[in-house]
Amino acid sequence: MTTNQPPVQRCQYCGSNDLGLGWQHGEAIVTFKKHGLGGSRLHSLICRRCRAVLYQWVTEPHKFPPVSNCTTNQR
């Protein structure tokens, strides 16, 4: 996200606008490689009332290749 405005203003589950920002550390990274490092940490927008995770985004989206360059192996 490049703006200071969160993409979600209100919880879709309980209707609260009491939202919090969290980060996942350690093993909770999103990677573009099937095995290995080289990923990006996840940020989470969380409802502080019902504890639902409302939205997530990676810190460094430029690390990920465009979809047109990806190959998927669905087994």
PDB file with one MODEL, atoms N, CA, C and O in Angstrom:
MODEL        1
ATOM      1  N   MET A   1       0.854  -1.177   0.000  1.00  0.00           N
ATOM      2  CA  MET A   1       0.000   0.000   0.000  1.00  0.00           C
ATOM      3  C   MET A   1       0.893   1.230   0.000  1.00  0.00           C
ATOM      4  O   MET A   1       1.855   1.312   0.763  1.00  0.00           O
ATOM      5  N   THR A   2       0.576   2.158  -0.836  1.00  0.00           N
ATOM      6  CA  THR A   2       1.415   3.343  -0.922  1.00  0.00           C
ATOM      7  C   THR A   2       0.772   4.563  -0.283  1.00  0.00           C
ATOM      8  O   THR A   2       1.412   5.610  -0.186  1.00  0.00           O
ATOM      9  N   THR A   3      -0.455   4.457   0.148  1.00  0.00           N
ATOM     10  CA  THR A   3      -1.120   5.588   0.787  1.00  0.00           C
ATOM     11  C   THR A   3      -1.298   5.308   2.266  1.00  0.00           C
ATOM     12  O   THR A   3      -1.172   4.167   2.713  1.00  0.00           O
ATOM     13  N   ASN A   4      -1.592   6.350   3.020  1.00  0.00           N
ATOM     14  CA  ASN A   4      -1.837   6.189   4.451  1.00  0.00           C
ATOM     15  C   ASN A   4      -3.272   5.782   4.745  1.00  0.00           C
ATOM     16  O   ASN A   4      -3.607   5.479   5.890  1.00  0.00           O
ATOM     17  N   GLN A   5      -4.115   5.770   3.735  1.00  0.00           N
ATOM     18  CA  GLN A   5      -5.518   5.398   3.887  1.00  0.00           C
ATOM     19  C   GLN A   5      -5.668   3.889   3.803  1.00  0.00           C
ATOM     20  O   GLN A   5      -5.363   3.312   2.759  1.00  0.00           O
ATOM     21  N   PRO A   6      -6.129   3.219   4.867  1.00  0.00           N
ATOM     22  CA  PRO A   6      -6.315   1.767   4.784  1.00  0.00           C
ATOM     23  C   PRO A   6      -7.406   1.405   3.776  1.00  0.00           C
ATOM     24  O   PRO A   6      -8.365   2.157   3.604  1.00  0.00           O
ATOM     25  N   PRO A   7      -7.262   0.254   3.108  1.00  0.00           N
ATOM     26  CA  PRO A   7      -8.233  -0.145   2.092  1.00  0.00           C
ATOM     27  C   PRO A   7      -9.571  -0.574   2.686  1.00  0.00           C
ATOM     28  O   PRO A   7     -10.563  -0.679   1.965  1.00  0.00           O
ATOM     29  N   VAL A   8      -9.604  -0.822   3.989  1.00  0.00           N
ATOM     30  CA  VAL A   8     -10.827  -1.222   4.675  1.00  0.00           C
ATOM     31  C   VAL A   8     -11.065  -0.242   5.813  1.00  0.00           C
ATOM     32  O   VAL A   8     -10.152   0.038   6.590  1.00  0.00           O
ATOM     33  N   GLN A   9     -12.265   0.276   5.918  1.00  0.00           N
ATOM     34  CA  GLN A   9     -12.592   1.252   6.953  1.00  0.00           C
ATOM     35  C   GLN A   9     -13.415   0.661   8.084  1.00  0.00           C
ATOM     36  O   GLN A   9     -13.414   1.183   9.199  1.00  0.00           O
ATOM     37  N   ARG A  10     -14.116  -0.427   7.798  1.00  0.00           N
ATOM     38  CA  ARG A  10     -15.044  -1.021   8.765  1.00  0.00           C
ATOM     39  C   ARG A  10     -15.008  -2.538   8.614  1.00  0.00           C
ATOM     40  O   ARG A  10     -14.855  -3.058   7.509  1.00  0.00           O
ATOM     41  N   CYS A  11     -15.150  -3.236   9.733  1.00  0.00           N
ATOM     42  CA  CYS A  11     -15.139  -4.700   9.705  1.00  0.00           C
ATOM     43  C   CYS A  11     -16.395  -5.212   9.008  1.00  0.00           C
ATOM     44  O   CYS A  11     -17.510  -4.812   9.344  1.00  0.00           O
ATOM     45  N   GLN A  12     -16.209  -6.092   8.044  1.00  0.00           N
ATOM     46  CA  GLN A  12     -17.341  -6.659   7.311  1.00  0.00           C
ATOM     47  C   GLN A  12     -18.093  -7.698   8.128  1.00  0.00           C
ATOM     48  O   GLN A  12     -19.194  -8.101   7.751  1.00  0.00           O
ATOM     49  N   TYR A  13     -17.519  -8.135   9.235  1.00  0.00           N
ATOM     50  CA  TYR A  13     -18.147  -9.181  10.051  1.00  0.00           C
ATOM     51  C   TYR A  13     -18.964  -8.620  11.207  1.00  0.00           C
ATOM     52  O   TYR A  13     -20.091  -9.058  11.433  1.00  0.00           O
ATOM     53  N   CYS A  14     -18.409  -7.649  11.947  1.00  0.00           N
ATOM     54  CA  CYS A  14     -19.122  -7.129  13.118  1.00  0.00           C
ATOM     55  C   CYS A  14     -19.515  -5.660  12.981  1.00  0.00           C
ATOM     56  O   CYS A  14     -20.262  -5.150  13.815  1.00  0.00           O
ATOM     57  N   GLY A  15     -19.030  -4.971  11.951  1.00  0.00           N
ATOM     58  CA  GLY A  15     -19.393  -3.588  11.717  1.00  0.00           C
ATOM     59  C   GLY A  15     -18.552  -2.563  12.461  1.00  0.00           C
ATOM     60  O   GLY A  15     -18.781  -1.362  12.312  1.00  0.00           O
ATOM     61  N   SER A  16     -17.592  -3.000  13.250  1.00  0.00           N
ATOM     62  CA  SER A  16     -16.752  -2.086  14.030  1.00  0.00           C
ATOM     63  C   SER A  16     -15.791  -1.327  13.131  1.00  0.00           C
ATOM     64  O   SER A  16     -15.372  -1.833  12.090  1.00  0.00           O
ATOM     65  N   ASN A  17     -15.443  -0.111  13.537  1.00  0.00           N
ATOM     66  CA  ASN A  17     -14.406   0.641  12.835  1.00  0.00           C
ATOM     67  C   ASN A  17     -13.143   0.754  13.702  1.00  0.00           C
ATOM     68  O   ASN A  17     -12.270   1.577  13.425  1.00  0.00           O
ATOM     69  N   ASP A  18     -13.050  -0.066  14.741  1.00  0.00           N
ATOM     70  CA  ASP A  18     -11.879  -0.117  15.617  1.00  0.00           C
ATOM     71  C   ASP A  18     -10.900  -1.131  15.038  1.00  0.00           C
ATOM     72  O   ASP A  18     -10.926  -2.312  15.386  1.00  0.00           O
ATOM     73  N   LEU A  19     -10.034  -0.647  14.145  1.00  0.00           N
ATOM     74  CA  LEU A  19      -9.120  -1.524  13.426  1.00  0.00           C
ATOM     75  C   LEU A  19      -7.697  -1.335  13.924  1.00  0.00           C
ATOM     76  O   LEU A  19      -7.328  -0.249  14.371  1.00  0.00           O
ATOM     77  N   GLY A  20      -6.902  -2.389  13.847  1.00  0.00           N
ATOM     78  CA  GLY A  20      -5.506  -2.336  14.246  1.00  0.00           C
ATOM     79  C   GLY A  20      -4.614  -2.857  13.134  1.00  0.00           C
ATOM     80  O   GLY A  20      -5.060  -3.570  12.236  1.00  0.00           O
ATOM     81  N   LEU A  21      -3.338  -2.485  13.215  1.00  0.00           N
ATOM     82  CA  LEU A  21      -2.355  -2.883  12.228  1.00  0.00           C
ATOM     83  C   LEU A  21      -1.389  -3.854  12.871  1.00  0.00           C
ATOM     84  O   LEU A  21      -0.901  -3.605  13.974  1.00  0.00           O
ATOM     85  N   GLY A  22      -1.102  -4.975  12.189  1.00  0.00           N
ATOM     86  CA  GLY A  22      -0.170  -5.966  12.708  1.00  0.00           C
ATOM     87  C   GLY A  22       0.795  -6.425  11.640  1.00  0.00           C
ATOM     88  O   GLY A  22       0.576  -6.202  10.450  1.00  0.00           O
ATOM     89  N   TRP A  23       1.871  -7.072  12.076  1.00  0.00           N
ATOM     90  CA  TRP A  23       2.880  -7.610  11.181  1.00  0.00           C
ATOM     91  C   TRP A  23       3.142  -9.050  11.555  1.00  0.00           C
ATOM     92  O   TRP A  23       3.092  -9.406  12.733  1.00  0.00           O
ATOM     93  N   GLN A  24       3.418  -9.870  10.584  1.00  0.00           N
ATOM     94  CA  GLN A  24       3.816 -11.249  10.843  1.00  0.00           C
ATOM     95  C   GLN A  24       5.325 -11.335  10.671  1.00  0.00           C
ATOM     96  O   GLN A  24       5.875 -10.879   9.669  1.00  0.00           O
ATOM     97  N   HIS A  25       5.986 -11.925  11.662  1.00  0.00           N
ATOM     98  CA  HIS A  25       7.444 -12.016  11.659  1.00  0.00           C
ATOM     99  C   HIS A  25       7.881 -13.467  11.630  1.00  0.00           C
ATOM    100  O   HIS A  25       7.058 -14.377  11.729  1.00  0.00           O
ATOM    101  N   GLY A  26       9.165 -13.673  11.495  1.00  0.00           N
ATOM    102  CA  GLY A  26       9.730 -15.024  11.548  1.00  0.00           C
ATOM    103  C   GLY A  26       9.402 -15.824  10.306  1.00  0.00           C
ATOM    104  O   GLY A  26       9.721 -15.413   9.190  1.00  0.00           O
ATOM    105  N   GLU A  27       8.765 -16.965  10.499  1.00  0.00           N
ATOM    106  CA  GLU A  27       8.453 -17.862   9.395  1.00  0.00           C
ATOM    107  C   GLU A  27       7.287 -17.382   8.535  1.00  0.00           C
ATOM    108  O   GLU A  27       7.071 -17.915   7.447  1.00  0.00           O
ATOM    109  N   ALA A  28       6.547 -16.407   8.989  1.00  0.00           N
ATOM    110  CA  ALA A  28       5.350 -15.968   8.274  1.00  0.00           C
ATOM    111  C   ALA A  28       5.696 -14.924   7.222  1.00  0.00           C
ATOM    112  O   ALA A  28       5.347 -13.750   7.352  1.00  0.00           O
ATOM    113  N   ILE A  29       6.389 -15.371   6.174  1.00  0.00           N
ATOM    114  CA  ILE A  29       6.684 -14.489   5.055  1.00  0.00           C
ATOM    115  C   ILE A  29       6.032 -15.054   3.806  1.00  0.00           C
ATOM    116  O   ILE A  29       5.781 -16.256   3.710  1.00  0.00           O
ATOM    117  N   VAL A  30       5.766 -14.193   2.874  1.00  0.00           N
ATOM    118  CA  VAL A  30       5.250 -14.616   1.577  1.00  0.00           C
ATOM    119  C   VAL A  30       6.438 -14.609   0.630  1.00  0.00           C
ATOM    120  O   VAL A  30       7.160 -13.617   0.536  1.00  0.00           O
ATOM    121  N   THR A  31       6.638 -15.717  -0.069  1.00  0.00           N
ATOM    122  CA  THR A  31       7.774 -15.816  -0.966  1.00  0.00           C
ATOM    123  C   THR A  31       7.307 -16.130  -2.385  1.00  0.00           C
ATOM    124  O   THR A  31       6.231 -16.694  -2.588  1.00  0.00           O
ATOM    125  N   PHE A  32       8.113 -15.766  -3.340  1.00  0.00           N
ATOM    126  CA  PHE A  32       7.804 -16.067  -4.730  1.00  0.00           C
ATOM    127  C   PHE A  32       8.528 -17.328  -5.189  1.00  0.00           C
ATOM    128  O   PHE A  32       8.372 -17.753  -6.333  1.00  0.00           O
ATOM    129  N   LYS A  33       9.317 -17.925  -4.300  1.00  0.00           N
ATOM    130  CA  LYS A  33      10.008 -19.166  -4.611  1.00  0.00           C
ATOM    131  C   LYS A  33       9.314 -20.316  -3.900  1.00  0.00           C
ATOM    132  O   LYS A  33       8.846 -20.163  -2.772  1.00  0.00           O
ATOM    133  N   LYS A  34       9.249 -21.463  -4.557  1.00  0.00           N
ATOM    134  CA  LYS A  34       8.572 -22.615  -3.959  1.00  0.00           C
ATOM    135  C   LYS A  34       9.282 -23.063  -2.686  1.00  0.00           C
ATOM    136  O   LYS A  34       8.630 -23.409  -1.701  1.00  0.00           O
ATOM    137  N   HIS A  35      10.600 -23.058  -2.701  1.00  0.00           N
ATOM    138  CA  HIS A  35      11.394 -23.421  -1.528  1.00  0.00           C
ATOM    139  C   HIS A  35      12.445 -22.333  -1.324  1.00  0.00           C
ATOM    140  O   HIS A  35      13.142 -21.959  -2.267  1.00  0.00           O
ATOM    141  N   GLY A  36      12.558 -21.836  -0.126  1.00  0.00           N
ATOM    142  CA  GLY A  36      13.622 -20.892   0.150  1.00  0.00           C
ATOM    143  C   GLY A  36      13.146 -19.547   0.630  1.00  0.00           C
ATOM    144  O   GLY A  36      11.957 -19.315   0.850  1.00  0.00           O
ATOM    145  N   LEU A  37      14.103 -18.678   0.785  1.00  0.00           N
ATOM    146  CA  LEU A  37      13.849 -17.339   1.296  1.00  0.00           C
ATOM    147  C   LEU A  37      13.640 -16.375   0.136  1.00  0.00           C
ATOM    148  O   LEU A  37      13.354 -16.789  -0.987  1.00  0.00           O
ATOM    149  N   GLY A  38      13.783 -15.105   0.417  1.00  0.00           N
ATOM    150  CA  GLY A  38      13.626 -14.107  -0.626  1.00  0.00           C
ATOM    151  C   GLY A  38      12.221 -13.562  -0.705  1.00  0.00           C
ATOM    152  O   GLY A  38      11.791 -13.104  -1.764  1.00  0.00           O
ATOM    153  N   GLY A  39      11.507 -13.604   0.387  1.00  0.00           N
ATOM    154  CA  GLY A  39      10.128 -13.146   0.386  1.00  0.00           C
ATOM    155  C   GLY A  39       9.957 -11.777   1.004  1.00  0.00           C
ATOM    156  O   GLY A  39      10.890 -10.975   1.056  1.00  0.00           O
ATOM    157  N   SER A  40       8.763 -11.528   1.466  1.00  0.00           N
ATOM    158  CA  SER A  40       8.402 -10.242   2.034  1.00  0.00           C
ATOM    159  C   SER A  40       7.462 -10.461   3.210  1.00  0.00           C
ATOM    160  O   SER A  40       6.616 -11.356   3.175  1.00  0.00           O
ATOM    161  N   ARG A  41       7.606  -9.660   4.233  1.00  0.00           N
ATOM    162  CA  ARG A  41       6.745  -9.780   5.405  1.00  0.00           C
ATOM    163  C   ARG A  41       5.321  -9.350   5.092  1.00  0.00           C
ATOM    164  O   ARG A  41       5.076  -8.514   4.222  1.00  0.00           O
ATOM    165  N   LEU A  42       4.398  -9.944   5.823  1.00  0.00           N
ATOM    166  CA  LEU A  42       2.982  -9.614   5.667  1.00  0.00           C
ATOM    167  C   LEU A  42       2.550  -8.579   6.692  1.00  0.00           C
ATOM    168  O   LEU A  42       2.904  -8.667   7.868  1.00  0.00           O
ATOM    169  N   HIS A  43       1.799  -7.620   6.246  1.00  0.00           N
ATOM    170  CA  HIS A  43       1.115  -6.670   7.119  1.00  0.00           C
ATOM    171  C   HIS A  43      -0.350  -7.104   7.166  1.00  0.00           C
ATOM    172  O   HIS A  43      -0.880  -7.613   6.179  1.00  0.00           O
ATOM    173  N   SER A  44      -0.991  -6.907   8.290  1.00  0.00           N
ATOM    174  CA  SER A  44      -2.397  -7.301   8.431  1.00  0.00           C
ATOM    175  C   SER A  44      -3.203  -6.169   9.044  1.00  0.00           C
ATOM    176  O   SER A  44      -2.756  -5.503   9.978  1.00  0.00           O
ATOM    177  N   LEU A  45      -4.382  -5.964   8.509  1.00  0.00           N
ATOM    178  CA  LEU A  45      -5.354  -5.049   9.086  1.00  0.00           C
ATOM    179  C   LEU A  45      -6.368  -5.905   9.834  1.00  0.00           C
ATOM    180  O   LEU A  45      -7.026  -6.757   9.237  1.00  0.00           O
ATOM    181  N   ILE A  46      -6.495  -5.679  11.144  1.00  0.00           N
ATOM    182  CA  ILE A  46      -7.246  -6.568  12.025  1.00  0.00           C
ATOM    183  C   ILE A  46      -8.351  -5.809  12.738  1.00  0.00           C
ATOM    184  O   ILE A  46      -8.149  -4.677  13.177  1.00  0.00           O
ATOM    185  N   CYS A  47      -9.515  -6.426  12.853  1.00  0.00           N
ATOM    186  CA  CYS A  47     -10.598  -5.852  13.653  1.00  0.00           C
ATOM    187  C   CYS A  47     -10.281  -6.119  15.124  1.00  0.00           C
ATOM    188  O   CYS A  47     -10.127  -7.271  15.529  1.00  0.00           O
ATOM    189  N   ARG A  48     -10.186  -5.073  15.910  1.00  0.00           N
ATOM    190  CA  ARG A  48      -9.852  -5.230  17.327  1.00  0.00           C
ATOM    191  C   ARG A  48     -11.046  -5.707  18.145  1.00  0.00           C
ATOM    192  O   ARG A  48     -10.883  -6.152  19.282  1.00  0.00           O
ATOM    193  N   ARG A  49     -12.233  -5.618  17.577  1.00  0.00           N
ATOM    194  CA  ARG A  49     -13.433  -6.054  18.286  1.00  0.00           C
ATOM    195  C   ARG A  49     -13.668  -7.559  18.149  1.00  0.00           C
ATOM    196  O   ARG A  49     -13.819  -8.253  19.154  1.00  0.00           O
ATOM    197  N   CYS A  50     -13.700  -8.071  16.910  1.00  0.00           N
ATOM    198  CA  CYS A  50     -13.993  -9.499  16.707  1.00  0.00           C
ATOM    199  C   CYS A  50     -12.759 -10.312  16.316  1.00  0.00           C
ATOM    200  O   CYS A  50     -12.848 -11.530  16.158  1.00  0.00           O
ATOM    201  N   ARG A  51     -11.602  -9.649  16.159  1.00  0.00           N
ATOM    202  CA  ARG A  51     -10.302 -10.287  15.887  1.00  0.00           C
ATOM    203  C   ARG A  51     -10.165 -10.844  14.475  1.00  0.00           C
ATOM    204  O   ARG A  51      -9.266 -11.648  14.229  1.00  0.00           O
ATOM    205  N   ALA A  52     -11.009 -10.451  13.557  1.00  0.00           N
ATOM    206  CA  ALA A  52     -10.919 -10.935  12.171  1.00  0.00           C
ATOM    207  C   ALA A  52      -9.780 -10.237  11.437  1.00  0.00           C
ATOM    208  O   ALA A  52      -9.537  -9.048  11.643  1.00  0.00           O
ATOM    209  N   VAL A  53      -9.084 -10.978  10.581  1.00  0.00           N
ATOM    210  CA  VAL A  53      -8.085 -10.390   9.693  1.00  0.00           C
ATOM    211  C   VAL A  53      -8.844  -9.895   8.465  1.00  0.00           C
ATOM    212  O   VAL A  53      -9.451 -10.685   7.742  1.00  0.00           O
ATOM    213  N   LEU A  54      -8.806  -8.593   8.239  1.00  0.00           N
ATOM    214  CA  LEU A  54      -9.629  -7.981   7.195  1.00  0.00           C
ATOM    215  C   LEU A  54      -8.896  -7.781   5.876  1.00  0.00           C
ATOM    216  O   LEU A  54      -9.516  -7.803   4.813  1.00  0.00           O
ATOM    217  N   TYR A  55      -7.583  -7.587   5.934  1.00  0.00           N
ATOM    218  CA  TYR A  55      -6.823  -7.292   4.725  1.00  0.00           C
ATOM    219  C   TYR A  55      -5.355  -7.575   5.009  1.00  0.00           C
ATOM    220  O   TYR A  55      -4.879  -7.321   6.115  1.00  0.00           O
ATOM    221  N   GLN A  56      -4.633  -8.100   4.023  1.00  0.00           N
ATOM    222  CA  GLN A  56      -3.199  -8.332   4.166  1.00  0.00           C
ATOM    223  C   GLN A  56      -2.473  -7.831   2.931  1.00  0.00           C
ATOM    224  O   GLN A  56      -3.022  -7.839   1.829  1.00  0.00           O
ATOM    225  N   TRP A  57      -1.219  -7.390   3.122  1.00  0.00           N
ATOM    226  CA  TRP A  57      -0.394  -6.971   2.005  1.00  0.00           C
ATOM    227  C   TRP A  57       1.060  -7.208   2.341  1.00  0.00           C
ATOM    228  O   TRP A  57       1.432  -7.266   3.512  1.00  0.00           O
ATOM    229  N   VAL A  58       1.890  -7.346   1.308  1.00  0.00           N
ATOM    230  CA  VAL A  58       3.317  -7.568   1.497  1.00  0.00           C
ATOM    231  C   VAL A  58       4.036  -6.224   1.545  1.00  0.00           C
ATOM    232  O   VAL A  58       3.590  -5.232   0.969  1.00  0.00           O
ATOM    233  N   THR A  59       5.168  -6.228   2.256  1.00  0.00           N
ATOM    234  CA  THR A  59       5.949  -5.005   2.430  1.00  0.00           C
ATOM    235  C   THR A  59       6.655  -4.586   1.150  1.00  0.00           C
ATOM    236  O   THR A  59       6.730  -3.398   0.834  1.00  0.00           O
ATOM    237  N   GLU A  60       7.174  -5.566   0.414  1.00  0.00           N
ATOM    238  CA  GLU A  60       7.990  -5.269  -0.765  1.00  0.00           C
ATOM    239  C   GLU A  60       7.425  -5.962  -2.011  1.00  0.00           C
ATOM    240  O   GLU A  60       7.966  -6.980  -2.440  1.00  0.00           O
ATOM    241  N   PRO A  61       6.354  -5.431  -2.594  1.00  0.00           N
ATOM    242  CA  PRO A  61       5.733  -6.096  -3.742  1.00  0.00           C
ATOM    243  C   PRO A  61       6.629  -6.136  -4.980  1.00  0.00           C
ATOM    244  O   PRO A  61       6.418  -6.973  -5.858  1.00  0.00           O
ATOM    245  N   HIS A  62       7.621  -5.251  -5.067  1.00  0.00           N
ATOM    246  CA  HIS A  62       8.508  -5.231  -6.235  1.00  0.00           C
ATOM    247  C   HIS A  62       9.362  -6.489  -6.346  1.00  0.00           C
ATOM    248  O   HIS A  62       9.926  -6.751  -7.408  1.00  0.00           O
ATOM    249  N   LYS A  63       9.472  -7.279  -5.268  1.00  0.00           N
ATOM    250  CA  LYS A  63      10.260  -8.512  -5.305  1.00  0.00           C
ATOM    251  C   LYS A  63       9.571  -9.624  -6.104  1.00  0.00           C
ATOM    252  O   LYS A  63      10.228 -10.582  -6.512  1.00  0.00           O
ATOM    253  N   PHE A  64       8.291  -9.513  -6.327  1.00  0.00           N
ATOM    254  CA  PHE A  64       7.524 -10.588  -6.947  1.00  0.00           C
ATOM    255  C   PHE A  64       7.413 -10.391  -8.452  1.00  0.00           C
ATOM    256  O   PHE A  64       7.147  -9.284  -8.919  1.00  0.00           O
ATOM    257  N   PRO A  65       7.618 -11.469  -9.215  1.00  0.00           N
ATOM    258  CA  PRO A  65       7.523 -11.356 -10.665  1.00  0.00           C
ATOM    259  C   PRO A  65       6.064 -11.166 -11.096  1.00  0.00           C
ATOM    260  O   PRO A  65       5.150 -11.597 -10.393  1.00  0.00           O
ATOM    261  N   PRO A  66       5.844 -10.529 -12.235  1.00  0.00           N
ATOM    262  CA  PRO A  66       4.485 -10.399 -12.749  1.00  0.00           C
ATOM    263  C   PRO A  66       3.869 -11.765 -13.031  1.00  0.00           C
ATOM    264  O   PRO A  66       4.594 -12.728 -13.283  1.00  0.00           O
ATOM    265  N   VAL A  67       2.581 -11.857 -12.993  1.00  0.00           N
ATOM    266  CA  VAL A  67       1.875 -13.121 -13.215  1.00  0.00           C
ATOM    267  C   VAL A  67       2.227 -13.702 -14.577  1.00  0.00           C
ATOM    268  O   VAL A  67       2.331 -14.922 -14.712  1.00  0.00           O
ATOM    269  N   SER A  68       2.408 -12.880 -15.567  1.00  0.00           N
ATOM    270  CA  SER A  68       2.717 -13.371 -16.909  1.00  0.00           C
ATOM    271  C   SER A  68       4.052 -14.107 -16.957  1.00  0.00           C
ATOM    272  O   SER A  68       4.276 -14.902 -17.870  1.00  0.00           O
ATOM    273  N   ASN A  69       4.947 -13.861 -15.993  1.00  0.00           N
ATOM    274  CA  ASN A  69       6.250 -14.520 -15.955  1.00  0.00           C
ATOM    275  C   ASN A  69       6.264 -15.746 -15.057  1.00  0.00           C
ATOM    276  O   ASN A  69       7.277 -16.442 -14.985  1.00  0.00           O
ATOM    277  N   CYS A  70       5.167 -16.023 -14.376  1.00  0.00           N
ATOM    278  CA  CYS A  70       5.119 -17.143 -13.429  1.00  0.00           C
ATOM    279  C   CYS A  70       4.653 -18.419 -14.108  1.00  0.00           C
ATOM    280  O   CYS A  70       3.845 -18.397 -15.036  1.00  0.00           O
ATOM    281  N   THR A  71       5.176 -19.510 -13.627  1.00  0.00           N
ATOM    282  CA  THR A  71       4.679 -20.817 -14.052  1.00  0.00           C
ATOM    283  C   THR A  71       4.139 -21.502 -12.822  1.00  0.00           C
ATOM    284  O   THR A  71       4.759 -21.458 -11.760  1.00  0.00           O
ATOM    285  N   THR A  72       2.999 -22.129 -12.952  1.00  0.00           N
ATOM    286  CA  THR A  72       2.399 -22.810 -11.820  1.00  0.00           C
ATOM    287  C   THR A  72       2.490 -24.309 -12.015  1.00  0.00           C
ATOM    288  O   THR A  72       2.372 -24.815 -13.131  1.00  0.00           O
ATOM    289  N   ASN A  73       2.696 -24.992 -10.944  1.00  0.00           N
ATOM    290  CA  ASN A  73       2.758 -26.452 -10.961  1.00  0.00           C
ATOM    291  C   ASN A  73       1.669 -26.928 -10.027  1.00  0.00           C
ATOM    292  O   ASN A  73       1.885 -26.991  -8.817  1.00  0.00           O
ATOM    293  N   GLN A  74       0.512 -27.262 -10.549  1.00  0.00           N
ATOM    294  CA  GLN A  74      -0.663 -27.648  -9.751  1.00  0.00           C
ATOM    295  C   GLN A  74      -0.726 -29.163  -9.650  1.00  0.00           C
ATOM    296  O   GLN A  74      -1.299 -29.822 -10.517  1.00  0.00           O
ATOM    297  N   ARG A  75      -0.144 -29.714  -8.605  1.00  0.00           N
ATOM    298  CA  ARG A  75      -0.189 -31.159  -8.388  1.00  0.00           C
ATOM    299  C   ARG A  75      -0.759 -31.446  -7.045  1.00  0.00           C
ATOM    300  O   ARG A  75      -0.883 -32.610  -6.664  1.00  0.00           O
TER     301      ARG A  75
ENDMDL
END
